[in-house]
Amino acid sequence: MELQILVSKKGTKVVAASNLYQVLELPKAQYVKNVKKWLTDVYEFRDGIRKPIILQDYSKRKLPANILFDDYYISVELAKKITLNSSSKKKHKYAKHLLSLEDQVENAELLTKEQVMAVLELSKVMGMTSCQKASEEAHLRTYELRNGGNAANWWNFRSRMFGYSGDSLRKKVEGMGKSAKGKTIRQLLAQADDKYEMVRTGVVDLFMSLGKSERYARNIGDLAKEFAKELNVEIYDDQKAGSMFAPKNINPDMMNAVKTGNGLSMWQS
């Protein structure tokens, strides 16, 4: 028997718990107990150490009434972690297979045309400081939720994820002969001639808040940054006194979606 990869209408790749259990050749009598443990155990996901989240990492599979056991659709990432944690003699074979699928799933080239156009609009919207901050705040809430309400490691986490910190930016700016004193990270990025990194950061924050993995969020962020460069997107501090109007080319629906967290259903699994 081979591991069957199922694809949802939105293109999300999943595996059935029952099929994964069979290919790993685990004890049939322990199925119910083991699958329950799979879904309640703690794993090191790309976005933190946590338990699987229903409708994000797994969902219940609807079965005919005559089937007396529960089955679940499991994300490729969770299936890989379950496999590695199992006692199966075949776990390395299937873990490698799942890892290769995970690489494909996280590849930004798999975006639909609709999603590419949405990233294009996001690259414009994220030129606005209010949208960048709204995304950062949403990401922080998600981070706290996944880490038991603890945000003590938040800034170290961000430094690792984005590849820079306030200190490293200050050193870079000072090395360019410019003053870094009293500057925010956004101001330091502008001083370091990397203003479109603000767009990338905002988009990464947004997708992390939507429950996507770091790799997926970074891929989308990289794409948005390239769009911003090509479009010469204006970096606009709309929170300053007197800055009452957004640039004319901003999509109001996308701006509202970023600020409220609603309207991005095309990325919901």
N, C-alpha and C positions, 0 to 999 in steps of 0.2 A: 504494500500500500504506500502511496506517495502523499506527501503533504499538499493539500489543495489550497491554493491561494484564491480567495474570493474577492471580487471587486464590486463596490457599491455603485449606485447610480452617479455619485459624485466623484468616483474614481479612487476612493479610499480602499487600500488593500488590507484585508483581514484574513484570519484563519478561524476555523471552528474549533472550539475547545475539544470536542469529541474526536475530531480528526487528528489534532495535535497529540492527544492522549494515546490514540491508537498507534500512530507512527513511532512514538517514543517507546512503545511496547511496555507500558506501565500496567500494574495489576488491575484487571477489570473490576474486581470487587471493591477497589479503593477509589473508583472514579469520582463518586459524589463527594467524598471527603477531601480528595486531593484538589479537585477543581474549586471547591469552596476555599481551600487554603490559597490557591493561585490568586484568587480575586480579593483576598483580605491580607495577604502578606505585604511586606514592605520591600521596595526595590529602589535601586539608584537609577532613576530616570534621568534624561538629559536636562530636565528642568528642576531637578532636586530629588531628595530622598523622601519618598511618600508611598502611600498605598495607591493602587489603581483607582481611577475615577470613572464612574459609570458614564456612558455616553461620550467619553473621551478616549479611554483605554479599552473599554469593552462595552458590550450591550447584550441583552438577552435575545436569544434566537427563538423565533416563533416556530413551534413544531406541531405536527398533527396530534390530535387528542389522544391517539392510541400509543404515543411514545411517552413513557413514564419517567424519563430523566430530563433534567434541565441541560440546555446547551447554550453556549455563548459565542458571539463573535468577538475576537480578540485582536487588538492592533498588532502589527508586525513587531513593533518595539517591545511590547509586553510579552508576546510569544517568544521572542528571542531570550528575554530574561528568564522566563519560566523554564525554557529549554535548558539553559545553562545551569539553573538551580536544581534541575531534576537529577534523579539517580540513573537515568537511562544510559545505556551503553552507546546509544546512537546520538547523544546530545551534540557532539562536536559537528557531526555531519549536518544536522538540521539547524544548528546555531549559525553555521557559516552560510547556509542557504538563506536564512532569515536576514542575516546581516547584509547580504547582497541585495535583497529586496528592499531593506530599509534604506540603503544608499539610493535606490531608484526612487522610492517614495519621497525622500527628502530633496531630490534634485529639482531645482526651480525650473528646469527646462520642461517639466511635466505640467506646467500651468496651462489652463485652458485659455482660449482667446479672451474670454470674458474676464478672467483673472489678470491677464497681462494688462488689459485696458484699465482695470481697477488699480493695479500697481502704478500705472502711469499717472492716474489721478491722485493717488496717495503721495507720489513724489512732489506734486505741487502743494497739496494740503499740508504736508509736513514741513513746508517752508515757514509755516506760522508757529510762533513760539507757544501759543496756547495749545495747539494740537500736539506739539512735542511733549509738553508738560502733562497733558491729559493722558497720553500714552504711557509716560513714565509712571504716573500715579496708578494707572490701571495695572501695569506690570507689577508694581510694588505690592498691590493688594493680592494679586495672584501668588506672588512669591511668598508672602506671609502666610497665606492659606495653605500652601504646600509644605511649609516648614513650621507647622504648629503655632502660627502666630508670631514666630520669631524672625525679626529682620536684622539681627545683629551682624550678619555676614553680607548684607545687601551690597555695600560699596565694593567689597572685595570680589563678590560675584560679578558685579558689573564691569570691574576692571579686567577680570579674566575674559569675560564674554566679548567686550568691545576691543580689547587690546590696548587700552590706555587708561590712565587715571588722571586726577587733577594734578598730582605731583609730576607725573611724566610730561604732561602738557606744559606745565609751568617751565620745566627745564628746557623743553623744546623751544618755547617762545623766547625765553631769556637767551638761549643759544643763537637765536636769530637777531639778537640785539634789541628786542622789544621788551616793554614793561609787562610783567605778569601780575603785578601787585593788585590785589582786590578783585581780580577777574573771575567770573563764573566759568564753568566748563564750556558753556556755549560761546562765551566771549573769547576764551582761549583757543577754541577750534577756529574761530574767525581770524584771530591773530596769527595762528599757525597756517593760514591759507588753506584750510580744510573745512570750509563752511558747510559743504554738502554732507559731511559726516553727521551733521545734526539731523539731516533727512534720514540717513541710514539708521541712526540711533533711534529716532522716533518710530520708524517702521518696525525695527527689531523689537522694541518695547511693545508695540501694538500686537504683534503676532505672538509674542510670549504671553501677553495677557489673554490671548485667545486660546491658550493651551497648546500651542505648537512647540516643537522641540527647538533647541538652540540652533541646530544646523539649518532647519527649515527657515526659521526667523532670520538668520544671517543671510541666507541665500536671497530671500525676498528683499531684505534691507540693501544688499549689494546691488540688486537690480534697480531698486528705487533710486539709489545714489547715482547710478549711471544715467538713468532717465533725467534726474535733476540736473546733472552736468550738461547733458545734451540740450535740455530745454532752457538752460540758464535760469533756473527757478530762483525767484527772489526770496531771500531769507528775511522774514518780516516779523518784527516784534509787535504783535497786535495788542499786547498787554500794556504798552506804554501809554501814558496820558497823551491824548490827542490822536492816537492811532485808532480811529473809529471804524475804518473800513478795510476789509480784506482786499487783496489784489483781485482784479476783475476776472482772471482766468480760473479762480478757485471754484470747484464744484461744491455747492452748498450741501448737497446730500452726503457727499463723502466727508466733508468737514463735520457734519452732525454725527455721522456714523463713528468717526474717530473720537469725538468728544463724549458720546453717550455709550459707546460699545455696541450699538445696535446698527443693523444694516449691512453687516459683513457676512451674511449667511452663506455665501458661496465658498467660504473657507471653513464652515462648520462641518465636521465629519458626520 
